[in-house]
Amino acid sequence: MNPDLARLIAGQMFLHACMAGARMATPLLALQQGFSAVAVGALLALFALAPMFLALPAGRYSDRKGLQKIMRISVALAASGVLLSAGWPVFPVMCVSALAAGGATGMAVIALQRHVGRMAKDSAELKVAFSWLSLGPAVSNFVGPVLAGLLIDFSGPEAGHVSGYQWAFLLMAVFPLVTWFCVRRVPELALSPDLPNTQARRALDLLAEPMMRRLLAVNWVLSSCWDVHTFVVPVLGHERGYSASVVGSILGAFALAAAFIRVCLPFIARHVKEHQVISGAMVCTALLFAIYPLMPSAGAMGVCSVLLGLVLGTVQPMIMSTLHQITPPHRQGEALGLRLMSINASSVLMPMLFGTLGAVVGVAPLFWVVGAAVGSGARGAWRLRPGPAHKAQDTLS
C-alpha cells in the first residue's frame, strides 16, 4: 500500500472516531438526563446539519487549495467542539459539539476523498484505493463507540455517571490531534490545469448528467440505512435496559464487520463491477431490515448488526469509484461536496422523523419502511454503469 494512502486512512480513522464516539455518547447522556426520543433525534440530526451547509464550500475550497489547509481547520474545529462537552456535559453544549464534530468530519472527508481520487490512475485503481480508504470510517465506527461506552461504564464512580461521559468526550477530543500527526506529511497534488478559477459555476450543473442524479438517489437511500441503525440501536437498547457498553458493542460489531469486508474488498473489486455490488447490497439490506427489530436479545441484535455491516460496508467504495468516473477532475471536490450535502440533508431530517415516528409507533416500523425503500431502489442501482464511452466529463466541463 502507498505510504501516503496509509497516512490518509489513519487520519480519517481518528477524526471519524471522534465524531462516532460523540454520536453514540451524546444521545445516551441525553436520554439519561430525561430528554425524549424526539430531542435525541434532533441532537443526532445536528451531526449532519453543519456538513449539509459546509459540503459545497468545502468541496470548492479543496478544488482550489488541496488537502492540508482544510485538514488543519477540521482538526481544530473537531477537537475544540467535543472538548466543550467534556467540560460542560449539558444538552445545549452537546448540541454545539455535535455541530462542530459533524462539520469538521464532513469537510475533512471531502478533502481526503478528493485527494485519494486524484492519486488513482484508472477505474481499477479507484475501486482499490477507495476500498482501502473506506477502512478508516469502518474501523472508527468500532473504536469510537466501544471506547466511549467503556469509559462511560467504568471510568466514573458508577456505570453511567456523568464523569464517565466527560472522560469519553475528553478522549474523543484527543483523536483529531492524532489525525493531524498522520496527515501533515502527505504532499499536496497539483491542481488540474484546466481548473476554471475565474468562471462562475453552479452545483446544479452537475445534476444535468442523469448518471449523477441516479448515483445521488441511490447514495441517499443507502445513507438512510446507516442513519436508522445509528438512531434505533441506542433507543432500543435504552428501552430494553442494555448498558452503554452493550449498546456500543452492538454498534461496534456493525463497524467491525464493515471494516472486515473492506479489507477483503480490494481483492473482490477486481472481479466485480460497481453496479453489481451496490444493487446486491440493497437487496440484502432490505431483507436484514425486515428481521432486525424482531431479534429478542442483545446477542441476536449483534448478529444482525454484523451481517448488516458486511453488506453496507461494500457500498461506499463503489459509490466513490463511480462518482470519480462520471465527474471531470477539476470539479471532483465540488461533486463530493454535493454528494455529502445531499446525504447530510437526509441525516438532518431523518433522525427527527425517526424520533417522531418512534415515539408514536415504535422502532420496528422504522426498519421496515427504510428496508422497503432500499429494496425498491435496487433496480436503479443496477443501471449505474459508467462505460468507456461515457460523456459525463464533456457534459459537465
Secondary structure, 3 states (H helix, E strand, C coil): CCHHHHHHHHHHHHHHHHHHHHHHHHHHHHHHCCCCHHHHHHHHHHHHHHHHHHHHHHHHHHHHHCCHHHHHHHHHHHHHHHHHHHHCCCHHHHHHHHHHHHHHHHHHHHHHHHHHHHHCCCHHHHHHHHHHHCHHHHHHHHHHHHHHHHHHHHCCCCCCCHHHHHHHHHHHHHHHHHHHHHHCCCCCCCCCCCCCCCCCCCHHHHHHCHHHHHHHHHHHHHHHHHHHHHHHHHHHHHHHCCCHHHHHHHHHHHHHHHHHHHHHHHHHCCCCCHHHHHHHHHHHHHHHHHHHHHCCCHHHHHHHHHHHHHHHCCHHHHHHHHHHHCCCHHHHHHHHHHHHHHHHHHHHHHHHHHHHHHHHHCCHHHHHHHHHHHHHCHHHHHCCCCCCCCCHHHHHC
